[in-house]
Amino acid sequence: MGIEDEVGANAVKVYKAMKDLAYTNEEKMGTAERITQSAKLPKNMVLNALQELQTKGWARRKVREKAAGYYLVK
């Protein structure tokens, strides 16, 4: 069972953008702003997709001083 079966189309697009940017662990995580530029989706859609990925266990969010960082766990 792949990611396409678990999440919506925007979340898949965001997942692939994060994979391309190599945001695969806590040392290499990116901001929602960077992911928005790469995924070429409006920021609110990216934030909703990131929320969905977190809920399903595909991504994690780490609170930092300036901007939260996101990375993939699956």
PDB file of N, CA, C, O and CB in Angstrom:
ATOM      1  N   MET A   1       0.843  -1.189   0.000  1.00  0.00           N
ATOM      2  CA  MET A   1       0.000   0.000   0.000  1.00  0.00           C
ATOM      3  C   MET A   1       0.883   1.247   0.000  1.00  0.00           C
ATOM      4  O   MET A   1       1.725   1.418   0.882  1.00  0.00           O
ATOM      5  CB  MET A   1      -0.956   0.001   1.224  1.00  0.00           C
ATOM      6  N   GLY A   2       0.688   2.111  -0.988  1.00  0.00           N
ATOM      7  CA  GLY A   2       1.507   3.306  -1.122  1.00  0.00           C
ATOM      8  C   GLY A   2       0.842   4.538  -0.563  1.00  0.00           C
ATOM      9  O   GLY A   2      -0.279   4.492  -0.056  1.00  0.00           O
ATOM     10  N   ILE A   3       1.552   5.637  -0.667  1.00  0.00           N
ATOM     11  CA  ILE A   3       1.039   6.899  -0.138  1.00  0.00           C
ATOM     12  C   ILE A   3      -0.211   7.363  -0.894  1.00  0.00           C
ATOM     13  O   ILE A   3      -1.086   8.002  -0.309  1.00  0.00           O
ATOM     14  CB  ILE A   3       2.122   7.977  -0.210  1.00  0.00           C
ATOM     15  N   GLU A   4      -0.298   7.046  -2.187  1.00  0.00           N
ATOM     16  CA  GLU A   4      -1.446   7.466  -2.991  1.00  0.00           C
ATOM     17  C   GLU A   4      -2.759   6.909  -2.449  1.00  0.00           C
ATOM     18  O   GLU A   4      -3.815   7.519  -2.620  1.00  0.00           O
ATOM     19  CB  GLU A   4      -1.260   7.027  -4.436  1.00  0.00           C
ATOM     20  N   ASP A   5      -2.691   5.741  -1.790  1.00  0.00           N
ATOM     21  CA  ASP A   5      -3.887   5.117  -1.235  1.00  0.00           C
ATOM     22  C   ASP A   5      -4.327   5.746   0.081  1.00  0.00           C
ATOM     23  O   ASP A   5      -5.482   5.604   0.480  1.00  0.00           O
ATOM     24  CB  ASP A   5      -3.648   3.647  -1.033  1.00  0.00           C
ATOM     25  N   GLU A   6      -3.415   6.439   0.755  1.00  0.00           N
ATOM     26  CA  GLU A   6      -3.701   6.939   2.103  1.00  0.00           C
ATOM     27  C   GLU A   6      -4.048   8.415   2.186  1.00  0.00           C
ATOM     28  O   GLU A   6      -4.799   8.826   3.071  1.00  0.00           O
ATOM     29  CB  GLU A   6      -2.542   6.684   2.968  1.00  0.00           C
ATOM     30  N   VAL A   7      -3.508   9.221   1.269  1.00  0.00           N
ATOM     31  CA  VAL A   7      -3.699  10.679   1.361  1.00  0.00           C
ATOM     32  C   VAL A   7      -4.193  11.249   0.033  1.00  0.00           C
ATOM     33  O   VAL A   7      -4.187  10.567  -0.991  1.00  0.00           O
ATOM     34  CB  VAL A   7      -2.382  11.374   1.775  1.00  0.00           C
ATOM     35  N   GLY A   8      -4.617  12.502   0.071  1.00  0.00           N
ATOM     36  CA  GLY A   8      -5.137  13.172  -1.115  1.00  0.00           C
ATOM     37  C   GLY A   8      -4.049  13.578  -2.100  1.00  0.00           C
ATOM     38  O   GLY A   8      -2.856  13.437  -1.832  1.00  0.00           O
ATOM     39  N   ALA A   9      -4.493  14.086  -3.247  1.00  0.00           N
ATOM     40  CA  ALA A   9      -3.588  14.447  -4.345  1.00  0.00           C
ATOM     41  C   ALA A   9      -2.582  15.540  -3.954  1.00  0.00           C
ATOM     42  O   ALA A   9      -1.405  15.455  -4.304  1.00  0.00           O
ATOM     43  CB  ALA A   9      -4.400  14.912  -5.543  1.00  0.00           C
ATOM     44  N   ASN A  10      -3.045  16.561  -3.232  1.00  0.00           N
ATOM     45  CA  ASN A  10      -2.136  17.636  -2.822  1.00  0.00           C
ATOM     46  C   ASN A  10      -1.080  17.121  -1.855  1.00  0.00           C
ATOM     47  O   ASN A  10       0.079  17.529  -1.923  1.00  0.00           O
ATOM     48  CB  ASN A  10      -2.918  18.785  -2.177  1.00  0.00           C
ATOM     49  N   ALA A  11      -1.476  16.231  -0.961  1.00  0.00           N
ATOM     50  CA  ALA A  11      -0.526  15.667  -0.003  1.00  0.00           C
ATOM     51  C   ALA A  11       0.527  14.830  -0.725  1.00  0.00           C
ATOM     52  O   ALA A  11       1.696  14.835  -0.339  1.00  0.00           O
ATOM     53  CB  ALA A  11      -1.260  14.812   1.048  1.00  0.00           C
ATOM     54  N   VAL A  12       0.120  14.113  -1.769  1.00  0.00           N
ATOM     55  CA  VAL A  12       1.080  13.331  -2.564  1.00  0.00           C
ATOM     56  C   VAL A  12       2.065  14.270  -3.249  1.00  0.00           C
ATOM     57  O   VAL A  12       3.263  13.992  -3.295  1.00  0.00           O
ATOM     58  CB  VAL A  12       0.346  12.453  -3.621  1.00  0.00           C
ATOM     59  N   LYS A  13       1.561  15.379  -3.778  1.00  0.00           N
ATOM     60  CA  LYS A  13       2.419  16.362  -4.453  1.00  0.00           C
ATOM     61  C   LYS A  13       3.428  16.969  -3.473  1.00  0.00           C
ATOM     62  O   LYS A  13       4.602  17.136  -3.803  1.00  0.00           O
ATOM     63  CB  LYS A  13       1.560  17.480  -5.092  1.00  0.00           C
ATOM     64  N   VAL A  14       2.964  17.292  -2.277  1.00  0.00           N
ATOM     65  CA  VAL A  14       3.839  17.841  -1.236  1.00  0.00           C
ATOM     66  C   VAL A  14       4.862  16.789  -0.804  1.00  0.00           C
ATOM     67  O   VAL A  14       6.036  17.104  -0.612  1.00  0.00           O
ATOM     68  CB  VAL A  14       3.008  18.321  -0.013  1.00  0.00           C
ATOM     69  N   TYR A  15       4.420  15.553  -0.654  1.00  0.00           N
ATOM     70  CA  TYR A  15       5.329  14.444  -0.288  1.00  0.00           C
ATOM     71  C   TYR A  15       6.450  14.313  -1.320  1.00  0.00           C
ATOM     72  O   TYR A  15       7.622  14.195  -0.962  1.00  0.00           O
ATOM     73  CB  TYR A  15       4.545  13.101  -0.178  1.00  0.00           C
ATOM     74  N   LYS A  16       6.081  14.336  -2.595  1.00  0.00           N
ATOM     75  CA  LYS A  16       7.083  14.192  -3.666  1.00  0.00           C
ATOM     76  C   LYS A  16       8.031  15.386  -3.694  1.00  0.00           C
ATOM     77  O   LYS A  16       9.225  15.227  -3.951  1.00  0.00           O
ATOM     78  CB  LYS A  16       6.391  14.041  -5.035  1.00  0.00           C
ATOM     79  N   ALA A  17       7.504  16.579  -3.432  1.00  0.00           N
ATOM     80  CA  ALA A  17       8.354  17.772  -3.385  1.00  0.00           C
ATOM     81  C   ALA A  17       9.353  17.656  -2.239  1.00  0.00           C
ATOM     82  O   ALA A  17      10.525  17.996  -2.400  1.00  0.00           O
ATOM     83  CB  ALA A  17       7.497  19.053  -3.225  1.00  0.00           C
ATOM     84  N   MET A  18       8.897  17.178  -1.090  1.00  0.00           N
ATOM     85  CA  MET A  18       9.792  17.006   0.065  1.00  0.00           C
ATOM     86  C   MET A  18      10.841  15.935  -0.227  1.00  0.00           C
ATOM     87  O   MET A  18      11.996  16.068   0.177  1.00  0.00           O
ATOM     88  CB  MET A  18       8.984  16.631   1.332  1.00  0.00           C
ATOM     89  N   LYS A  19      10.443  14.880  -0.924  1.00  0.00           N
ATOM     90  CA  LYS A  19      11.372  13.813  -1.299  1.00  0.00           C
ATOM     91  C   LYS A  19      12.452  14.381  -2.237  1.00  0.00           C
ATOM     92  O   LYS A  19      13.638  14.090  -2.076  1.00  0.00           O
ATOM     93  CB  LYS A  19      10.608  12.628  -1.983  1.00  0.00           C
ATOM     94  N   ASP A  20      12.026  15.196  -3.219  1.00  0.00           N
ATOM     95  CA  ASP A  20      12.967  15.814  -4.162  1.00  0.00           C
ATOM     96  C   ASP A  20      13.940  16.752  -3.456  1.00  0.00           C
ATOM     97  O   ASP A  20      15.106  16.845  -3.839  1.00  0.00           O
ATOM     98  CB  ASP A  20      12.207  16.579  -5.244  1.00  0.00           C
ATOM     99  N   LEU A  21      13.460  17.449  -2.421  1.00  0.00           N
ATOM    100  CA  LEU A  21      14.298  18.377  -1.660  1.00  0.00           C
ATOM    101  C   LEU A  21      15.128  17.664  -0.594  1.00  0.00           C
ATOM    102  O   LEU A  21      15.924  18.295   0.102  1.00  0.00           O
ATOM    103  CB  LEU A  21      13.433  19.442  -1.007  1.00  0.00           C
ATOM    104  N   ALA A  22      14.943  16.360  -0.469  1.00  0.00           N
ATOM    105  CA  ALA A  22      15.681  15.508   0.484  1.00  0.00           C
ATOM    106  C   ALA A  22      15.418  15.890   1.939  1.00  0.00           C
ATOM    107  O   ALA A  22      16.332  15.876   2.764  1.00  0.00           O
ATOM    108  CB  ALA A  22      17.178  15.589   0.204  1.00  0.00           C
ATOM    109  N   TYR A  23      14.168  16.229   2.249  1.00  0.00           N
ATOM    110  CA  TYR A  23      13.774  16.500   3.637  1.00  0.00           C
ATOM    111  C   TYR A  23      13.370  15.183   4.277  1.00  0.00           C
ATOM    112  O   TYR A  23      12.189  14.934   4.521  1.00  0.00           O
ATOM    113  CB  TYR A  23      12.603  17.546   3.712  1.00  0.00           C
ATOM    114  N   THR A  24      14.365  14.339   4.548  1.00  0.00           N
ATOM    115  CA  THR A  24      14.076  12.980   4.978  1.00  0.00           C
ATOM    116  C   THR A  24      14.429  12.692   6.426  1.00  0.00           C
ATOM    117  O   THR A  24      14.141  11.603   6.923  1.00  0.00           O
ATOM    118  CB  THR A  24      14.794  12.031   4.111  1.00  0.00           C
ATOM    119  N   ASN A  25      15.047  13.640   7.112  1.00  0.00           N
ATOM    120  CA  ASN A  25      15.321  13.430   8.537  1.00  0.00           C
ATOM    121  C   ASN A  25      15.398  14.777   9.251  1.00  0.00           C
ATOM    122  O   ASN A  25      15.335  15.835   8.625  1.00  0.00           O
ATOM    123  CB  ASN A  25      16.641  12.632   8.735  1.00  0.00           C
ATOM    124  N   GLU A  26      15.535  14.714  10.563  1.00  0.00           N
ATOM    125  CA  GLU A  26      15.491  15.932  11.379  1.00  0.00           C
ATOM    126  C   GLU A  26      16.645  16.889  11.071  1.00  0.00           C
ATOM    127  O   GLU A  26      16.500  18.102  11.216  1.00  0.00           O
ATOM    128  CB  GLU A  26      15.517  15.566  12.852  1.00  0.00           C
ATOM    129  N   GLU A  27      17.787  16.347  10.646  1.00  0.00           N
ATOM    130  CA  GLU A  27      18.928  17.208  10.312  1.00  0.00           C
ATOM    131  C   GLU A  27      18.691  17.959   9.003  1.00  0.00           C
ATOM    132  O   GLU A  27      19.214  19.054   8.799  1.00  0.00           O
ATOM    133  CB  GLU A  27      20.215  16.374  10.213  1.00  0.00           C
ATOM    134  N   LYS A  28      17.896  17.353   8.119  1.00  0.00           N
ATOM    135  CA  LYS A  28      17.621  17.972   6.816  1.00  0.00           C
ATOM    136  C   LYS A  28      16.123  18.212   6.683  1.00  0.00           C
ATOM    137  O   LYS A  28      15.440  17.518   5.930  1.00  0.00           O
ATOM    138  CB  LYS A  28      18.140  17.078   5.646  1.00  0.00           C
ATOM    139  N   MET A  29      15.621  19.188   7.411  1.00  0.00           N
ATOM    140  CA  MET A  29      14.197  19.495   7.295  1.00  0.00           C
ATOM    141  C   MET A  29      14.023  20.878   6.683  1.00  0.00           C
ATOM    142  O   MET A  29      14.921  21.718   6.733  1.00  0.00           O
ATOM    143  CB  MET A  29      13.499  19.417   8.677  1.00  0.00           C
ATOM    144  N   GLY A  30      12.842  21.095   6.104  1.00  0.00           N
ATOM    145  CA  GLY A  30      12.594  22.357   5.430  1.00  0.00           C
ATOM    146  C   GLY A  30      11.348  23.047   5.942  1.00  0.00           C
ATOM    147  O   GLY A  30      10.512  22.451   6.621  1.00  0.00           O
ATOM    148  N   THR A  31      11.246  24.319   5.598  1.00  0.00           N
ATOM    149  CA  THR A  31      10.097  25.121   6.018  1.00  0.00           C
ATOM    150  C   THR A  31       8.939  24.944   5.043  1.00  0.00           C
ATOM    151  O   THR A  31       9.120  24.488   3.914  1.00  0.00           O
ATOM    152  CB  THR A  31      10.482  26.609   6.125  1.00  0.00           C
ATOM    153  N   ALA A  32       7.768  25.308   5.496  1.00  0.00           N
ATOM    154  CA  ALA A  32       6.582  25.258   4.632  1.00  0.00           C
ATOM    155  C   ALA A  32       6.769  26.174   3.425  1.00  0.00           C
ATOM    156  O   ALA A  32       6.272  25.885   2.336  1.00  0.00           O
ATOM    157  CB  ALA A  32       5.311  25.664   5.422  1.00  0.00           C
ATOM    158  N   GLU A  33       7.484  27.272   3.622  1.00  0.00           N
ATOM    159  CA  GLU A  33       7.744  28.226   2.533  1.00  0.00           C
ATOM    160  C   GLU A  33       8.524  27.567   1.399  1.00  0.00           C
ATOM    161  O   GLU A  33       8.169  27.706   0.229  1.00  0.00           O
ATOM    162  CB  GLU A  33       8.518  29.447   3.062  1.00  0.00           C
ATOM    163  N   ARG A  34       9.585  26.851   1.753  1.00  0.00           N
ATOM    164  CA  ARG A  34      10.399  26.141   0.756  1.00  0.00           C
ATOM    165  C   ARG A  34       9.591  25.070   0.030  1.00  0.00           C
ATOM    166  O   ARG A  34       9.682  24.917  -1.188  1.00  0.00           O
ATOM    167  CB  ARG A  34      11.620  25.504   1.424  1.00  0.00           C
ATOM    168  N   ILE A  35       8.802  24.336   0.803  1.00  0.00           N
ATOM    169  CA  ILE A  35       7.985  23.265   0.223  1.00  0.00           C
ATOM    170  C   ILE A  35       6.946  23.857  -0.725  1.00  0.00           C
ATOM    171  O   ILE A  35       6.655  23.283  -1.774  1.00  0.00           O
ATOM    172  CB  ILE A  35       7.291  22.437   1.337  1.00  0.00           C
ATOM    173  N   THR A  36       6.387  25.014  -0.349  1.00  0.00           N
ATOM    174  CA  THR A  36       5.407  25.708  -1.190  1.00  0.00           C
ATOM    175  C   THR A  36       6.010  26.062  -2.536  1.00  0.00           C
ATOM    176  O   THR A  36       5.376  25.863  -3.572  1.00  0.00           O
ATOM    177  CB  THR A  36       4.894  26.975  -0.494  1.00  0.00           C
ATOM    178  N   GLN A  37       7.232  26.586  -2.531  1.00  0.00           N
ATOM    179  CA  GLN A  37       7.903  26.962  -3.780  1.00  0.00           C
ATOM    180  C   GLN A  37       8.139  25.745  -4.667  1.00  0.00           C
ATOM    181  O   GLN A  37       7.965  25.814  -5.883  1.00  0.00           O
ATOM    182  CB  GLN A  37       9.237  27.660  -3.483  1.00  0.00           C
ATOM    183  N   SER A  38       8.532  24.644  -4.063  1.00  0.00           N
ATOM    184  CA  SER A  38       8.844  23.439  -4.821  1.00  0.00           C
ATOM    185  C   SER A  38       7.586  22.733  -5.342  1.00  0.00           C
ATOM    186  O   SER A  38       7.565  22.252  -6.475  1.00  0.00           O
ATOM    187  CB  SER A  38       9.648  22.486  -3.958  1.00  0.00           C
ATOM    188  N   ALA A  39       6.549  22.675  -4.518  1.00  0.00           N
ATOM    189  CA  ALA A  39       5.324  21.960  -4.900  1.00  0.00           C
ATOM    190  C   ALA A  39       4.459  22.760  -5.867  1.00  0.00           C
ATOM    191  O   ALA A  39       3.582  22.202  -6.526  1.00  0.00           O
ATOM    192  CB  ALA A  39       4.515  21.621  -3.663  1.00  0.00           C
ATOM    193  N   LYS A  40       4.706  24.077  -5.954  1.00  0.00           N
ATOM    194  CA  LYS A  40       3.930  24.969  -6.814  1.00  0.00           C
ATOM    195  C   LYS A  40       2.426  24.899  -6.523  1.00  0.00           C
ATOM    196  O   LYS A  40       1.592  24.810  -7.423  1.00  0.00           O
ATOM    197  CB  LYS A  40       4.186  24.627  -8.275  1.00  0.00           C
ATOM    198  N   LEU A  41       2.125  24.945  -5.226  1.00  0.00           N
ATOM    199  CA  LEU A  41       0.738  25.005  -4.745  1.00  0.00           C
ATOM    200  C   LEU A  41       0.611  26.223  -3.839  1.00  0.00           C
ATOM    201  O   LEU A  41       1.614  26.694  -3.302  1.00  0.00           O
ATOM    202  CB  LEU A  41       0.329  23.684  -3.982  1.00  0.00           C
ATOM    203  N   PRO A  42      -0.603  26.744  -3.658  1.00  0.00           N
ATOM    204  CA  PRO A  42      -0.786  27.838  -2.696  1.00  0.00           C
ATOM    205  C   PRO A  42      -0.393  27.386  -1.281  1.00  0.00           C
ATOM    206  O   PRO A  42      -0.533  26.213  -0.934  1.00  0.00           O
ATOM    207  CB  PRO A  42      -2.258  28.332  -2.712  1.00  0.00           C
ATOM    208  N   LYS A  43       0.098  28.328  -0.477  1.00  0.00           N
ATOM    209  CA  LYS A  43       0.620  27.982   0.837  1.00  0.00           C
ATOM    210  C   LYS A  43      -0.420  27.313   1.735  1.00  0.00           C
ATOM    211  O   LYS A  43      -0.090  26.376   2.463  1.00  0.00           O
ATOM    212  CB  LYS A  43       1.147  29.217   1.511  1.00  0.00           C
ATOM    213  N   ASN A  44      -1.663  27.775   1.695  1.00  0.00           N
ATOM    214  CA  ASN A  44      -2.680  27.157   2.550  1.00  0.00           C
ATOM    215  C   ASN A  44      -2.925  25.702   2.161  1.00  0.00           C
ATOM    216  O   ASN A  44      -3.199  24.872   3.027  1.00  0.00           O
ATOM    217  CB  ASN A  44      -3.992  27.946   2.472  1.00  0.00           C
ATOM    218  N   MET A  45      -2.830  25.380   0.870  1.00  0.00           N
ATOM    219  CA  MET A  45      -2.983  23.987   0.430  1.00  0.00           C
ATOM    220  C   MET A  45      -1.799  23.141   0.907  1.00  0.00           C
ATOM    221  O   MET A  45      -1.969  21.986   1.299  1.00  0.00           O
ATOM    222  CB  MET A  45      -3.106  23.915  -1.115  1.00  0.00           C
ATOM    223  N   VAL A  46      -0.612  23.720   0.871  1.00  0.00           N
ATOM    224  CA  VAL A  46       0.585  23.014   1.347  1.00  0.00           C
ATOM    225  C   VAL A  46       0.475  22.754   2.847  1.00  0.00           C
ATOM    226  O   VAL A  46       0.783  21.655   3.307  1.00  0.00           O
ATOM    227  CB  VAL A  46       1.870  23.829   1.032  1.00  0.00           C
ATOM    228  N   LEU A  47       0.042  23.747   3.605  1.00  0.00           N
ATOM    229  CA  LEU A  47      -0.115  23.574   5.051  1.00  0.00           C
ATOM    230  C   LEU A  47      -1.155  22.505   5.374  1.00  0.00           C
ATOM    231  O   LEU A  47      -0.956  21.700   6.283  1.00  0.00           O
ATOM    232  CB  LEU A  47      -0.510  24.902   5.704  1.00  0.00           C
ATOM    233  N   ASN A  48      -2.264  22.493   4.632  1.00  0.00           N
ATOM    234  CA  ASN A  48      -3.282  21.450   4.832  1.00  0.00           C
ATOM    235  C   ASN A  48      -2.720  20.072   4.485  1.00  0.00           C
ATOM    236  O   ASN A  48      -2.979  19.096   5.190  1.00  0.00           O
ATOM    237  CB  ASN A  48      -4.535  21.743   3.975  1.00  0.00           C
ATOM    238  N   ALA A  49      -1.954  19.995   3.400  1.00  0.00           N
ATOM    239  CA  ALA A  49      -1.351  18.724   2.992  1.00  0.00           C
ATOM    240  C   ALA A  49      -0.335  18.251   4.023  1.00  0.00           C
ATOM    241  O   ALA A  49      -0.267  17.059   4.323  1.00  0.00           O
ATOM    242  CB  ALA A  49      -0.681  18.862   1.616  1.00  0.00           C
ATOM    243  N   LEU A  50       0.454  19.172   4.568  1.00  0.00           N
ATOM    244  CA  LEU A  50       1.424  18.816   5.609  1.00  0.00           C
ATOM    245  C   LEU A  50       0.710  18.292   6.850  1.00  0.00           C
ATOM    246  O   LEU A  50       1.161  17.334   7.477  1.00  0.00           O
ATOM    247  CB  LEU A  50       2.301  20.032   5.973  1.00  0.00           C
ATOM    248  N   GLN A  51      -0.399  18.924   7.196  1.00  0.00           N
ATOM    249  CA  GLN A  51      -1.208  18.469   8.336  1.00  0.00           C
ATOM    250  C   GLN A  51      -1.713  17.049   8.100  1.00  0.00           C
ATOM    251  O   GLN A  51      -1.679  16.206   8.997  1.00  0.00           O
ATOM    252  CB  GLN A  51      -2.399  19.426   8.575  1.00  0.00           C
ATOM    253  N   GLU A  52      -2.182  16.799   6.881  1.00  0.00           N
ATOM    254  CA  GLU A  52      -2.678  15.466   6.531  1.00  0.00           C
ATOM    255  C   GLU A  52      -1.552  14.430   6.599  1.00  0.00           C
ATOM    256  O   GLU A  52      -1.749  13.328   7.112  1.00  0.00           O
ATOM    257  CB  GLU A  52      -3.306  15.480   5.120  1.00  0.00           C
ATOM    258  N   LEU A  53      -0.375  14.784   6.081  1.00  0.00           N
ATOM    259  CA  LEU A  53       0.777  13.872   6.127  1.00  0.00           C
ATOM    260  C   LEU A  53       1.176  13.565   7.573  1.00  0.00           C
ATOM    261  O   LEU A  53       1.542  12.435   7.893  1.00  0.00           O
ATOM    262  CB  LEU A  53       1.978  14.480   5.364  1.00  0.00           C
ATOM    263  N   GLN A  54       1.104  14.571   8.438  1.00  0.00           N
ATOM    264  CA  GLN A  54       1.424  14.356   9.850  1.00  0.00           C
ATOM    265  C   GLN A  54       0.405  13.429  10.511  1.00  0.00           C
ATOM    266  O   GLN A  54       0.772  12.531  11.268  1.00  0.00           O
ATOM    267  CB  GLN A  54       1.477  15.697  10.596  1.00  0.00           C
ATOM    268  N   THR A  55      -0.865  13.652  10.221  1.00  0.00           N
ATOM    269  CA  THR A  55      -1.931  12.849  10.809  1.00  0.00           C
ATOM    270  C   THR A  55      -1.794  11.378  10.423  1.00  0.00           C
ATOM    271  O   THR A  55      -2.029  10.488  11.240  1.00  0.00           O
ATOM    272  CB  THR A  55      -3.296  13.382  10.374  1.00  0.00           C
ATOM    273  N   LYS A  56      -1.412  11.133   9.175  1.00  0.00           N
ATOM    274  CA  LYS A  56      -1.284   9.754   8.679  1.00  0.00           C
ATOM    275  C   LYS A  56       0.072   9.137   9.019  1.00  0.00           C
ATOM    276  O   LYS A  56       0.294   7.954   8.760  1.00  0.00           O
ATOM    277  CB  LYS A  56      -1.493   9.721   7.168  1.00  0.00           C
ATOM    278  N   GLY A  57       0.978   9.924   9.596  1.00  0.00           N
ATOM    279  CA  GLY A  57       2.273   9.390  10.001  1.00  0.00           C
ATOM    280  C   GLY A  57       3.345   9.401   8.934  1.00  0.00           C
ATOM    281  O   GLY A  57       4.342   8.691   9.063  1.00  0.00           O
ATOM    282  N   TRP A  58       3.171  10.182   7.886  1.00  0.00           N
ATOM    283  CA  TRP A  58       4.159  10.246   6.803  1.00  0.00           C
ATOM    284  C   TRP A  58       5.192  11.344   7.021  1.00  0.00           C
ATOM    285  O   TRP A  58       6.288  11.279   6.466  1.00  0.00           O
ATOM    286  CB  TRP A  58       3.462  10.466   5.476  1.00  0.00           C
ATOM    287  N   ALA A  59       4.857  12.350   7.822  1.00  0.00           N
ATOM    288  CA  ALA A  59       5.766  13.482   8.033  1.00  0.00           C
ATOM    289  C   ALA A  59       5.711  13.911   9.498  1.00  0.00           C
ATOM    290  O   ALA A  59       4.778  13.578  10.229  1.00  0.00           O
ATOM    291  CB  ALA A  59       5.398  14.677   7.097  1.00  0.00           C
ATOM    292  N   ARG A  60       6.733  14.657   9.903  1.00  0.00           N
ATOM    293  CA  ARG A  60       6.778  15.204  11.260  1.00  0.00           C
ATOM    294  C   ARG A  60       7.038  16.698  11.180  1.00  0.00           C
ATOM    295  O   ARG A  60       7.625  17.204  10.223  1.00  0.00           O
ATOM    296  CB  ARG A  60       7.870  14.500  12.119  1.00  0.00           C
ATOM    297  N   ARG A  61       6.581  17.388  12.220  1.00  0.00           N
ATOM    298  CA  ARG A  61       6.783  18.834  12.340  1.00  0.00           C
ATOM    299  C   ARG A  61       7.606  19.083  13.584  1.00  0.00           C
ATOM    300  O   ARG A  61       7.325  18.527  14.646  1.00  0.00           O
ATOM    301  CB  ARG A  61       5.421  19.611  12.400  1.00  0.00           C
ATOM    302  N   LYS A  62       8.618  19.915  13.454  1.00  0.00           N
ATOM    303  CA  LYS A  62       9.483  20.260  14.585  1.00  0.00           C
ATOM    304  C   LYS A  62       9.406  21.772  14.776  1.00  0.00           C
ATOM    305  O   LYS A  62       9.713  22.536  13.861  1.00  0.00           O
ATOM    306  CB  LYS A  62      10.974  19.785  14.345  1.00  0.00           C
ATOM    307  N   VAL A  63       8.999  22.196  15.956  1.00  0.00           N
ATOM    308  CA  VAL A  63       8.886  23.627  16.247  1.00  0.00           C
ATOM    309  C   VAL A  63      10.285  24.177  16.500  1.00  0.00           C
ATOM    310  O   VAL A  63      11.047  23.642  17.305  1.00  0.00           O
ATOM    311  CB  VAL A  63       7.948  23.888  17.476  1.00  0.00           C
ATOM    312  N   ARG A  64      10.601  25.257  15.795  1.00  0.00           N
ATOM    313  CA  ARG A  64      11.894  25.912  15.962  1.00  0.00           C
ATOM    314  C   ARG A  64      11.665  27.385  16.284  1.00  0.00           C
ATOM    315  O   ARG A  64      10.523  27.834  16.383  1.00  0.00           O
ATOM    316  CB  ARG A  64      12.773  25.752  14.684  1.00  0.00           C
ATOM    317  N   GLU A  65      12.747  28.131  16.446  1.00  0.00           N
ATOM    318  CA  GLU A  65      12.613  29.531  16.847  1.00  0.00           C
ATOM    319  C   GLU A  65      11.863  30.385  15.829  1.00  0.00           C
ATOM    320  O   GLU A  65      10.894  31.057  16.181  1.00  0.00           O
ATOM    321  CB  GLU A  65      13.973  30.119  17.080  1.00  0.00           C
ATOM    322  N   LYS A  66      12.304  30.366  14.567  1.00  0.00           N
ATOM    323  CA  LYS A  66      11.682  31.234  13.574  1.00  0.00           C
ATOM    324  C   LYS A  66      10.536  30.565  12.831  1.00  0.00           C
ATOM    325  O   LYS A  66       9.419  31.082  12.819  1.00  0.00           O
ATOM    326  CB  LYS A  66      12.713  31.695  12.589  1.00  0.00           C
ATOM    327  N   ALA A  67      10.798  29.432  12.219  1.00  0.00           N
ATOM    328  CA  ALA A  67       9.767  28.733  11.439  1.00  0.00           C
ATOM    329  C   ALA A  67       9.823  27.248  11.747  1.00  0.00           C
ATOM    330  O   ALA A  67      10.893  26.690  11.990  1.00  0.00           O
ATOM    331  CB  ALA A  67       9.952  28.979   9.915  1.00  0.00           C
ATOM    332  N   ALA A  68       8.677  26.625  11.734  1.00  0.00           N
ATOM    333  CA  ALA A  68       8.628  25.181  11.978  1.00  0.00           C
ATOM    334  C   ALA A  68       9.291  24.440  10.826  1.00  0.00           C
ATOM    335  O   ALA A  68       9.242  24.879   9.677  1.00  0.00           O
ATOM    336  CB  ALA A  68       7.167  24.700  12.160  1.00  0.00           C
ATOM    337  N   GLY A  69       9.909  23.316  11.150  1.00  0.00           N
ATOM    338  CA  GLY A  69      10.546  22.502  10.131  1.00  0.00           C
ATOM    339  C   GLY A  69       9.766  21.216   9.923  1.00  0.00           C
ATOM    340  O   GLY A  69       9.186  20.667  10.860  1.00  0.00           O
ATOM    341  N   TYR A  70       9.760  20.748   8.694  1.00  0.00           N
ATOM    342  CA  TYR A  70       9.037  19.525   8.342  1.00  0.00           C
ATOM    343  C   TYR A  70       9.997  18.541   7.698  1.00  0.00           C
ATOM    344  O   TYR A  70      10.898  18.924   6.952  1.00  0.00           O
ATOM    345  CB  TYR A  70       7.850  19.831   7.391  1.00  0.00           C
ATOM    346  N   TYR A  71       9.787  17.251   8.001  1.00  0.00           N
ATOM    347  CA  TYR A  71      10.588  16.209   7.363  1.00  0.00           C
ATOM    348  C   TYR A  71       9.769  14.930   7.272  1.00  0.00           C
ATOM    349  O   TYR A  71       8.792  14.750   7.999  1.00  0.00           O
ATOM    350  CB  TYR A  71      11.908  15.961   8.144  1.00  0.00           C
ATOM    351  N   LEU A  72      10.180  14.044   6.368  1.00  0.00           N
ATOM    352  CA  LEU A  72       9.464  12.797   6.135  1.00  0.00           C
ATOM    353  C   LEU A  72       9.961  11.704   7.063  1.00  0.00           C
ATOM    354  O   LEU A  72      11.140  11.662   7.414  1.00  0.00           O
ATOM    355  CB  LEU A  72       9.612  12.360   4.683  1.00  0.00           C
ATOM    356  N   VAL A  73       9.062  10.827   7.456  1.00  0.00           N
ATOM    357  CA  VAL A  73       9.465   9.694   8.299  1.00  0.00           C
ATOM    358  C   VAL A  73       9.235   8.356   7.593  1.00  0.00           C
ATOM    359  O   VAL A  73       9.738   7.332   8.054  1.00  0.00           O
ATOM    360  CB  VAL A  73       8.696   9.721   9.625  1.00  0.00           C
ATOM    361  N   LYS A  74       8.496   8.340   6.500  1.00  0.00           N
ATOM    362  CA  LYS A  74       8.275   7.101   5.736  1.00  0.00           C
ATOM    363  C   LYS A  74       8.789   7.274   4.329  1.00  0.00           C
ATOM    364  O   LYS A  74       8.699   6.349   3.522  1.00  0.00           O
ATOM    365  CB  LYS A  74       6.779   6.715   5.713  1.00  0.00           C
TER     366      LYS A  74
END
